[in-house]
Amino acid sequence: MVVITPSTDHVTISPNATMTGLAALSRGSTRLSTRTVRMDAGATGPEHSISREQVWTVTEGTRELPWAR
């Protein structure tokens, strides 16, 4: 098992969020992508498409899924 430790090399900061990559193609994952994301209440991310499986774990607050309305 490979243990991935968060690294400042894999942090992306945008006007609405700070994202720290954990599992990704660039870090050795072949199918899965996951990251920690910090967003203020009411902030939104850009519209985008997803090309592989992602794991989302909400540790605080809530997440509104646009396709689940």
C-alpha positions as CSV (number, residue, x, y, z in Angstrom):
1,M,0.0,0.0,0.0
2,V,1.2,3.5,-0.9
3,V,0.6,6.1,1.8
4,I,0.2,9.6,0.3
5,T,1.1,12.5,2.6
6,P,-0.3,16.0,1.8
7,S,2.4,18.2,0.3
8,T,2.6,21.9,-0.4
9,D,3.7,20.9,-3.9
10,H,0.2,19.7,-4.6
11,V,-1.8,22.7,-3.4
12,T,-3.9,24.8,-5.8
13,I,-5.3,28.1,-4.6
14,S,-8.1,29.8,-6.4
15,P,-10.3,32.8,-5.5
16,N,-12.9,30.4,-4.1
17,A,-11.0,27.4,-2.7
18,T,-7.8,25.9,-1.6
19,M,-7.3,22.3,-2.9
20,T,-4.7,19.8,-1.7
21,G,-4.2,16.9,-4.1
22,L,-3.9,13.4,-2.5
23,A,-4.5,10.7,-5.1
24,A,-4.1,11.6,-8.7
25,L,-2.4,10.4,-11.9
26,S,0.5,12.7,-11.1
27,R,1.0,11.0,-7.8
28,G,0.8,7.4,-9.0
29,S,-2.9,6.7,-8.9
30,T,-4.2,4.9,-12.0
31,R,-8.0,5.5,-11.6
32,L,-8.8,7.4,-8.5
33,S,-8.6,11.1,-7.7
34,T,-9.2,12.7,-4.3
35,R,-8.2,15.9,-2.6
36,T,-9.0,18.0,0.4
37,V,-10.9,21.2,-0.5
38,R,-11.5,24.2,1.8
39,M,-14.2,26.6,0.6
40,D,-16.1,29.4,2.4
41,A,-19.8,29.1,2.7
42,G,-21.5,30.3,-0.4
43,A,-18.4,29.9,-2.6
44,T,-18.7,28.0,-5.9
45,G,-16.2,26.2,-8.1
46,P,-15.9,26.5,-11.8
47,E,-18.1,24.4,-14.1
48,H,-16.0,21.5,-15.3
49,S,-16.1,17.8,-16.3
50,I,-14.7,14.8,-14.5
51,S,-12.7,12.3,-16.4
52,R,-12.2,9.7,-13.6
53,E,-13.6,8.5,-10.3
54,Q,-13.3,10.9,-7.4
55,V,-13.8,10.4,-3.7
56,W,-15.5,13.1,-1.7
57,T,-15.5,13.0,2.1
58,V,-17.2,16.0,3.8
59,T,-15.6,16.6,7.1
60,E,-17.3,19.8,8.0
61,G,-20.3,21.7,6.5
62,T,-22.4,20.4,3.6
63,R,-22.1,19.9,-0.2
64,E,-24.8,20.7,-2.7
65,L,-24.8,18.4,-5.6
66,P,-26.2,20.2,-8.7
67,W,-27.4,16.9,-10.3
68,A,-29.2,15.9,-7.1
69,R,-31.7,18.8,-7.0
